[in-house]
Amino acid sequence: MTHSTDRLILLPADEYTLRLERLQQAIAPVADGVLVTDNANLYWLTGRVFAGYAYVPAQGTPLYGLRRCAHLAGDGVAAERKIEDFAARVAAACPAASRLALEMDAATYAAVERALAAFAAQWPAVQPVSATAALRSVRAVKTPAQLRLMRLSGERHEAVYRRIPRLYAPGMTDYELQVEIERASRLEGCLGQFRVAGSEMELFMGSILTGDNADAPSPYDFAMGGAGMDPSLPVGADGSVIRPGSTVMVDMNGDFTGYMTDMTRTFRLGSIAPEAERAHELSRAICRRLAEMGRPGTQARDMYHAALSMASEAGLENYFMGHRQHAGFVGHGLGIEINEAPVIAPRSRDVLQEGMCIALEPKFVIPGTGAVGIENTYVVRASGPMECITGAPEEIIDLEK
């Protein structure tokens, strides 16, 4: 007897069919089928991460090959440790195919080359194409089931953030506070996994920045930098003591369901510079303005320019999205990974669609004080402003009160 957990496909039948149809519609114009091997894409497609391969034809039934966990079962599922064996089975089922879409942004060069050679042995006229645009587009628009998981992550994320003032103790460093927040997050059910696409970003469970460490440039493509605790991971907390007159920016992991929310809140110790207070309120105003703009059909780049215009009109453009080093965006899509489509950036070609999830993070770095601003996760609705699903208090909270 096959137990429910032994099924390869963990999604409800209607949800699996919906995702499959969306992918096939996106793939059909460019390829006869797509080979999927990346963990995030496999999770999106099946509801679980597994070691192996999926082939989704532009029309017809997918095939799955398992390199490990051969006990998993389902239609089209077989144990195949080598891509060459899987390619032979795919070719037998789809003898007329030739255009093969590959995850050229997620797979290594060696993996792509081996897969292409395996399929070329079966389809001598095989033509490789990139699957990036198709996978990016289908994952950007969330289904109702995915939105339920993101809202649940948002609720648990918020619960952790509401406890942060009680986690602080006088004399703490940024790193010590981060450890306490990590513990609270894990006890709330955070999976700990901070899944990021590509090689330009890496992080453990999030970032805590206090004082001028917020102004330390980082090599990663995050909105804020920080020196980090070691040159092997130069981002975030650096062990600075949280001092009076400084801010503490908290941007911690919101992955409680496999679909993550992104949320930033700012705290302080005592009074801070009036300019920092003003910049923080501007961040909140920018979020409200962009949430109002964020409707289906809106150009992502128009949202970025609206945010930059508000920062410039306030005379704070030199501190907007960094000071010594500026981030080139003000928001991003997210879901299974923290950096999905759309990107709210000046040259973005993305257009908002209903069901997209977007983190907006208009932040400022004020020298001598630290980082200020907020970040919320929003859902693009059919009509009206975007829905905020991260509801922790937005004002700057004094950690000693």
Secondary structure by P-SEA (a helix, b strand, c coil): ccccccccccccaaaaaaaaaaaaaaacccccbbbbccaaaaaaaccccccbbbbbccccbbbbbbccccccccccbbbbccaaaaaaaaaaacccccbbbcccccccaaaaaaaaaaaaaaccbbbbbbaaaaaaaaaacccaaaaaaaaaaaaaaaaaaaaccccccccccaaaaaaaaaaaaaaacccccccccccccccccbbbbccccccccccccccccccccccccccccccccccccbbbbbbcccccccbbbbbbbbbbcccccaaaaaaaaaaaaaaaaaaaaccccccaaaaaaaaaaaaaaacccccccccccccccccccccccccccccccccccccccccbbbbbbbbbbbcccccccbbbbbbbcccccbbbccccccccccccc
